[in-house]
């Protein structure tokens, strides 16, 4: 995360959804045998120097798609298409025969799920075309030599990160390692670029990430660590597409949004926040995250991808687990002052706690803001002011202040 980025969530975009929907909606014609032969010939002309499955497994990745939560929610015919798409991607085949009886909405649903839930297939394109009998996949590259080189570039960071994660004895510890690394080593990019909605964007220095890239990189790491997870999609409060994760930690399912942990602001690359690290649905649904797993085609049809598990637990939420959840205004004020004093001493920026009610939240972000600003300035002549965050924390009751230093 770097400077010159606006606050996270103002205009988050998921690279895949709109482009895929548009492509499918525009592809009403049937495809002939000649079309299939042409696509197959194009695919066969790609470099075949390496087996893609061997390349994928070079990082230690061995997750079977049939274990996916989303896959298990599909009908028998949809599962068949899911399998066919995965196998086609593993072999760089462009043409996929559609199982009998599936509608274009179902084809779209399954392709969207494969794109999001199978992060190891980073060469899979955002777009596909479909007729009544066949669908055709677009790939970012069909050169297996190039794919191998890209996987090799990723493997160094993947293996280093997994070594750190293995030192953690708990799922929570591993997830925090992944979350922190993703945020501190990546930059958000709104506009669609070739690999910024893939794990390649997540693991290779100098690449950018859209929210789908953050979510798929987290999914990939969870797969390697044996943590149950999935990518879910929706919109923010302005209607822009978004993607994040649901993960299983300790006693249940939790939402985890690494994109919104990596805010767009003018602070340095050490900036890290935990408002969306392991949170229940009620803290974010209809506050910051909307239209869960629904996509709308250009013809106006709304498709439900799958119903994700309900997230109700709070035990492993960052603030609750770390005893940073306060039930009175006085204890919250003292905790914030303590954090400010430590942050100023270390030259840090972020100060955040959670409170147990809206009344306390309103007081901490309202009448106490002046008190906290004066206190921060009293800690050091280098402090210019403190800035409060409220737009995206009202559902979670996270009280967040940033310390601004004089230049």
N, C-alpha and C positions, 0 to 999 in steps of 0.2 A: 504494500500500500504506500502511495506517495502523496505529495502535496498536489494541489491543483485539481482535486476531485471534489465534487459537491457532496452533500450529506447523503449517505446511503439511503436508498428507497425513494428518492425523488423521481427518478426516471429509470428504474431497473428494467432491463429487457432480456427476455429469454430468446436466444438466437433461433431456436428451432421451430417453435410452434407456428408462427404466422407464415413462414416461408413454406413449410410442409403443407399447411392447410391450403394455401393458395395453389400450390402445385397440384395437389390432389383434386381440388375443386375445378381446376382448369383442364383436367384430363378426362374428358367424358367419352372420348373415342375408344373403340376396341382396337387391339393390336393384333396384327396378322402373324403368321408363322415367319414371314420374312423379317418382320420387326424383331422377333425373338432371336432369329439367326444372326441378325446384325448386332444386337446387343451382346449375344454370346461371343461372337467373333471379336468384338471390341474388348471384352473381358479377357478372352484367351490370349490376346496379344500382349497383355501385361507381363512384366517380369515374373518368372516363377522360380527364382533362385532359392527361395526359402519357403517353408511351410508356415503359414500364418499362426497356426496353433502353437508351434514351437516358439515363435517369436513372442507371442503373448505370455507363454508360460516361463519365459526366461527371467521374469521378475518374481516368479514364485506364484503367479496367479493361476488358480485352478477352480474358481467358482463355477458351479453348474447352474445354468439359467433356470432349470426346473425347480430350484429351491427358492426362487424369487417370490415374494409376497404377491406382487402384481400378476405374475404368470399364473399363480394358483387361482386367481380370480377370473381367469378367462374361460370361455366355453371350449369345448373339445375342438371345434373347427378353428377357433382363434388361437388355441395353443399350437395347433398344427402349423398355422401360418407363422407364428412366432418362431417356431423351430426352423421353418424353411428360410425365414429372413436371416436368422443367426447363421445357419449353415451357408447361405449364399454369401454373407459378409466374410465368413471365414475362408471362402474360396474365391472371393472377388467376382462372383457370378452376378450379373446385372438383372437377369430375368428370373422372376419367381412366379410360379403358377399359383393362382389364388384358389384355395379350397372351395368346393362347391357350396353355394348358399350364403357366402359372406357378402355383405353390402360394402359400398365404398366407405361408409362411416366406420365399419368394423375394421376394414383394411387400414384406414387412417389411424384408428385407435391402436392397433397392434404395432404398426410401424413406429408411432410416437413412443410407445412403451419400450420397444427395443432400443430406439435411439437414446432414451434416457436411462433405462435400467441396465444396459450392457455397456459400461464405460470403457471396457477393454477394447471395444471395436471403434477406436478413435478415428479410423479412416472412413467410417460410415458417414455419408452425406446427409445434410438436413432435408434434402428434397427427394421425393420419389414420384413416379407417375403411375397411373393405374387405368386399366380397362376392365372389362367384365371377366376376363380369364387370366390375364397376367398383370403383374406390377413390375416396375423397373426401378432399380436402385441407382442413385448417383453416388459415386465415391469421391472423396477428397483427393485420393490418389489410388492408382491400381498397380503401383510399382512396389513389389515386395522388398526390393533392396532399400528403397526409401523408407518403407515402413519399419524395416529392421533397424535402420540407422536412427529413426525417431525413437523406437523403443529403447535402444541402447542409450540414447541421451537421457531418457526418463529414468532408466534403471538405477543410475547412480544416486539420484535423490530418493527414489523409492526405497532402495535398500538401506540407505542411511536413516531415513525416517522410520522404517520398520524396526531397525535396530534400537532406536530411541523408544519406540512404542513398546517393544518387548520387555523393556526394563520396568514398565508399569504393570503392577499386579492386578489392576482393576480395569473394567471397561471404561469407567469414567476417566481414569488416567490416560488411557490410550486415546480416547476421543479428544481430550484437551490437548494432547500432543499434536494430533492431526489439525485441530481447529486453529491453534496458535500458529503452527507452521504455515498453513494455507493463507492466513491473513498477513503474516509478516513477510511472506515471500512472493506475494502476488499483487497485481494491480488490476482494478476493475476497469473494464472497457465496455462502453455502451454499444458502440457500432459493431456490426457483425464482421468478423474477420475469419480467416480460413479455419483456424484451430482453437479459437477462444471459447468455444462451447464444448471442449473436449479435455481429457486428462493431459494431453500434450501441452496445452496452454497452462495447466496447473503445475506440471512438474519441471518444465524447462525454463530456465532463467531468461528473461527478456521477452517472454510471451505474455499476452494479456488474457484476461478471463471475463466472460460474461457470467451471469448467475448460474446458468446451466453448467458452465465449466467448474465453478466452485462446488456445486452439488454433485456432479459426476466424479470429481476428484475425491471428494469425501466418501462417496459410495465405493469407489475403487479401493481406498484405504481400509474401509470397513470390511470389504470382501477379503482382503489380504489378512486382516486381523481376526476374521471369523465373527464379526459383529453383525447382527441382523440389521439391515438398513434398506432404504428405498429412496428414490427421488420422487418428489411430489411437485406439482405445478399449481399455479394460480395467478392472481394479479395483486398489485399493490393498491393503495387507496385512490390512485389516479387512473387505474385501469391498465397499467403497463404489465406485460407478462413477467412472471417471476418463477424461480425454481429454488427449492431447498430440500432438506432431508428430513426423514423421520427415522430415528434409530432406536434400538432396544438397549437400554442401559439399566442394569441391576434389577429393578422391580417392574419395569414396564416401558412403554413407548414414549418418546419425547421428540419434539421438534428441535431441529438444529439448523440454523441459517448462517452459514459462514459468510455469505455475501454481505449481509447486514451487520456482521461483526467487523467488516472491513470498510469503514465509512469514507466518503469522499469529502475531504477537508483540506485545510492548509497546514496540518501538523506533519511531523516527520514519520518515518517508516516504522517507528516503535509503537505507534498508536494501536491500541487493542481494546475492544469493548465486548461485554458478555451479555448484553440484553437478550440475545436470541440463542443462547447456549443452553440447550436442554430445558425447554419450556413446554408447558401444557397448552392445549388448543385454546382454552378460554383466555389466555393472556395475549394471544395474537389474532385469532379468528375474528374477522369483522372490525379489527382495529388497524392492523397492518397487512394482514394476509387474507385475501378474499377469493371466492370462486374456486374452491379447492378441487384440483384435478379435473377441471372442466375446460374444454377448448371449444372455440366457436369457429366454424368454417365460414368461408367467404359468402356462402349461400344463406347464412344465418342459423344453420343447424348447430345445436350445442351437443357435444359428445362428452360423456363422463368416462374418463379413462379407467378408474377403479376407485372404490371407496377405501381410503387408507385406514389403518387402525386408529382408534380414538386415543388421544394422548391426555391422560388425566393426572398423572403422577407429578409430584414436585420434589421428591426426596433428593434427586440428583441434580436439581437446578443449581447453577453455579453459586448463586447468592445464598440459597438455603443450605446447601452442603457446606459452604465455607463460613457459615454462621454470620452472614452479612444481611440478615433479614430482621428488621426492627419493628417492634410493636407499639412504640410511643415516639412522639415527636422529639422529646428530650434526648432519648437514647440515640435516635437517628442523627440529631444535630451533633451530638458529641462524636459519633462515629465518623461523620463527614469531616469535622474539624481535625480529627486525628489523621484521617486519610490525606487531607489537604496539607497538613504539616509535614507528613512523610513524603508526599509527592513533591512539594517545593524543595525539600532537602535534597532529593534525588534528581530534581529537574524533570520530573514526569508530568504528564498532562492529564490523564484520565482519573477522575474520582467518581466512584459509583457504589451505591448500596441499593437494597430493596426495602420497601416498607410494606406493612401488612394491610393498609387501607387507603382508600381514595382521600379521606380527610387528612391523613398524615402526608400523603403524597402532595396534595394541594398546598399544604403549609410549607413543606420543604422546598417546593419549586415556586412558591409565591412569596409570602411575607418574610421567609427566612433567607431569600436570595441575597438581599442587601447585607444581612448579617454575615453570610458566608463570603461575600465579596470583600467586605472590610477585613474579615479574619485572614483571608488569603494574602491580602496586601500587607497585613501586619507581620506575616511570616517572613517576608523578604521584600526588599526594595526592587527586586527584579520582576515581581509580579505586577502585571498591568491590570488584570481583571479575571473574573471567572464567568464562563458562559454556561447556561443551563440548556439541557435538551428535554423537550417535552412532547414533540409531535409524535414520536414513535415509541414512547415509554408509558403512555397512559393506561394501556391494558395490563402491563406487567408490573406497574408501580415501582419501576426502577428509577431512582433519583440519580441523575447523571450530570456532573459538572466537568467542564474542561478548564484547565488553568492556562491563561494566556500570559506569556512572558514578554517583557519589553525587549525590543530588538536593539 
